[in-house]
Amino acid sequence: MKFYIRYEAMQWGILFLGLFIFSSTMGCSSDQYNRQATGHNLQVQSPKRILFDSDTNNEIDDQHALACLLFNQDIFDIEGITVNSTKEPSVDLDYAEAERILKLSKSYSEIPLHKGADGTFNEIRGQIDQPGFEGSEAVNFIIEQSMAAEEELILLAVGKLTNIALALEKEPAIASKARLVWLGSNYPEPGEHNQNADTTAMNYLLNSDLPFDMVTVRYGKPSGTDAVKVTKAQILQRMPGKGPHISEPVEGRHGGLFNNFGDYSVNLFENYQMDGDPPSRPLFDMAAVAIVKNPEWAESKQIPGPVYIEGEWVERPENQRMITIWENFHIYSIMHDFFQTMENPQME
């Protein structure tokens, strides 16, 4: 443990030194740097309307993304949570994990939670005119919230895109009321878990009018959210006891009872196999929350919308439909803000 802590300190020291030199070179004052690193450079504005769509029980980053969202309620007006399943035997497990995080974050009674699809878009789309079709609870909620106000609704999706595609198929008018921000894809390379879980939904949305932001994963590459890693030692050192404490403990996914998210975070990391020296794990989904909170924490560019055919991306340079690609994430700023958020959650 001491080795990991020393190694962690050395990593953070190198990152901070590099950023300090960079900011000095660019003529950026220390005050400006601090505002960027902590998110305090955000303009005072109304909270962003957001709906979180997640395969919550898949791995361990969805839980941290949801907690980060719930602990930033001065920034986000959270309309609700919808869940889907990307590899579990049933979406019921994703629902249970989301419910667990809501309870640990003292938000269960305030924020709606709705169950979505197990199957894929092509498997379900022919049923959407029938009452009680698979995923209807989440799909109808997405439509209702998209149409409920004049302000744009951000659909922050960090799993497969089935629920979002079904909602657009059932009510095309949401394309002018919402914006999709999706954590997924190794674009321009093939593969990635969220993408492969339902490529039919992704292609449908790429060919639609719904504004589409792709927050890239890019396994093994420094330019995607795969680079936004946290070490097991960091979690074990910094997360115990973090977040609001609840009076009635919640049973964890791996057993045990927990009365705050920080202790549950430690348990998730203790029960997850990690690689690397020291062992570390990307917080893909949390990085997507971060760039919605502060778009300065990544680089973005617009491209003509591509399409995914037979396991390969096909570029369409003549396509008038543009999408936004997010890449080159500011790792230090994102992780620093994450731990600051865990230390000082804003619940209203």
RAKA-V961789 format. One record per pair of residues at least 6 apart in sequence whose C-alpha atoms are under 7 Angstrom apart, sorted by the first residue. I is the first residue (numbers start at 1). J is the second residue. If there is no record, write none. Layout:
BEGIN
I&J / I&J
END
This chain:
BEGIN
1&233 / 4&233 / 4&278 / 5&233 / 15&332 / 23&33 / 35&41 / 37&333 / 37&336 / 37&337 / 38&333 / 38&336 / 38&337 / 39&294 / 39&337 / 42&294 / 47&74 / 47&75 / 47&76 / 47&77 / 48&75 / 48&76 / 48&77 / 49&76 / 49&77 / 49&78 / 49&79 / 49&152 / 49&153 / 49&154 / 50&76 / 50&77 / 50&78 / 50&79 / 50&153 / 50&154 / 50&155 / 50&156 / 51&78 / 51&79 / 51&80 / 51&81 / 51&154 / 51&155 / 51&156 / 52&80 / 52&81 / 52&82 / 52&155 / 52&156 / 52&157 / 53&81 / 53&82 / 53&83 / 53&156 / 53&157 / 53&158 / 53&159 / 54&62 / 54&82 / 54&83 / 54&84 / 54&157 / 54&158 / 54&159 / 55&83 / 55&84 / 55&85 / 55&86 / 55&94 / 55&159 / 56&62 / 56&63 / 56&83 / 56&94 / 56&97 / 56&98 / 57&93 / 57&94 / 57&97 / 60&268 / 61&283 / 61&284 / 61&285 / 61&286 / 62&285 / 63&101 / 64&286 / 65&285 / 65&286 / 65&289 / 67&101 / 67&105 / 68&286 / 68&338 / 68&341 / 69&289 / 70&105 / 70&347 / 71&341 / 71&345 / 71&346 / 71&347 / 72&345 / 72&346 / 72&347 / 73&346 / 73&347 / 73&348 / 74&346 / 74&348 / 75&293 / 79&111 / 80&111 / 80&112 / 80&113 / 81&112 / 81&113 / 81&114 / 82&113 / 82&114 / 82&115 / 82&116 / 82&138 / 83&94 / 83&95 / 83&114 / 83&115 / 83&116 / 84&91 / 84&94 / 84&115 / 84&116 / 84&117 / 84&118 / 85&91 / 85&94 / 85&117 / 85&118 / 86&159 / 86&160 / 86&197 / 90&118 / 91&117 / 91&118 / 95&115 / 99&108 / 100&250 / 102&108 / 104&246 / 104&259 / 104&260 / 104&261 / 105&243 / 105&244 / 105&261 / 106&244 / 106&246 / 114&137 / 114&138 / 115&135 / 115&137 / 115&138 / 116&135 / 116&136 / 116&137 / 116&138 / 116&139 / 116&163 / 117&134 / 117&135 / 117&162 / 117&163 / 120&162 / 120&198 / 121&162 / 121&165 / 121&166 / 121&198 / 121&200 / 121&201 / 122&200 / 124&134 / 125&166 / 127&133 / 128&170 / 135&163 / 138&163 / 139&163 / 139&166 / 139&167 / 140&167 / 142&167 / 143&167 / 143&171 / 143&174 / 146&153 / 146&174 / 146&177 / 146&178 / 147&174 / 147&177 / 152&177 / 152&178 / 152&179 / 153&177 / 153&178 / 153&179 / 154&178 / 154&179 / 154&180 / 154&181 / 155&178 / 155&179 / 155&180 / 155&181 / 156&180 / 156&181 / 156&182 / 157&181 / 157&182 / 157&183 / 158&182 / 158&183 / 158&184 / 158&285 / 159&194 / 160&194 / 160&195 / 160&197 / 160&198 / 161&198 / 161&201 / 161&202 / 162&198 / 162&201 / 165&201 / 165&204 / 165&205 / 168&174 / 175&209 / 175&210 / 176&210 / 179&210 / 179&211 / 179&212 / 180&210 / 180&211 / 180&212 / 180&213 / 181&212 / 181&213 / 181&214 / 182&213 / 182&214 / 182&215 / 183&214 / 183&215 / 183&216 / 183&285 / 183&288 / 184&192 / 184&194 / 184&195 / 184&214 / 184&215 / 184&216 / 184&217 / 185&191 / 185&192 / 185&195 / 185&216 / 185&217 / 185&218 / 186&192 / 186&216 / 186&217 / 186&218 / 186&219 / 187&216 / 187&218 / 188&313 / 189&313 / 190&311 / 190&312 / 190&313 / 195&202 / 203&307 / 203&308 / 206&305 / 206&307 / 211&323 / 212&323 / 212&324 / 213&323 / 213&324 / 213&325 / 214&324 / 214&325 / 214&326 / 215&288 / 215&325 / 215&326 / 215&327 / 216&224 / 216&225 / 216&326 / 216&327 / 217&224 / 217&225 / 217&226 / 217&284 / 218&224 / 218&225 / 218&226 / 219&226 / 220&226 / 221&227 / 223&327 / 223&328 / 223&329 / 224&327 / 224&328 / 224&329 / 225&284 / 225&287 / 225&329 / 226&282 / 226&284 / 227&282 / 228&282 / 228&283 / 228&284 / 228&287 / 228&331 / 229&280 / 229&281 / 229&282 / 229&283 / 230&280 / 230&281 / 230&282 / 231&278 / 231&279 / 231&280 / 231&281 / 232&269 / 232&279 / 232&280 / 235&266 / 236&266 / 239&262 / 239&263 / 239&265 / 239&266 / 240&262 / 240&263 / 240&266 / 241&260 / 241&262 / 241&263 / 242&260 / 242&261 / 242&262 / 242&342 / 242&343 / 243&260 / 243&261 / 243&262 / 243&342 / 243&343 / 243&345 / 244&260 / 245&259 / 245&260 / 246&259 / 246&260 / 247&259 / 248&259 / 249&257 / 249&258 / 249&259 / 250&257 / 250&258 / 250&259 / 251&257 / 251&258 / 252&258 / 252&264 / 258&264 / 274&280 / 274&281 / 287&334 / 290&334 / 291&297 / 291&298 / 297&329 / 297&330 / 297&333 / 297&334 / 298&326 / 298&327 / 298&328 / 298&329 / 298&330 / 299&326 / 299&327 / 299&328 / 299&329 / 300&324 / 300&325 / 300&326 / 300&327 / 301&324 / 301&325 / 301&326 / 302&322 / 302&323 / 302&324 / 302&325 / 303&322 / 303&323 / 303&324 / 304&316 / 304&317 / 304&319 / 304&320 / 304&321 / 304&322 / 304&323 / 305&316 / 305&319 / 305&321 / 305&322 / 305&323 / 306&313 / 306&314 / 306&315 / 306&316 / 307&313 / 307&314 / 307&315 / 308&314
END
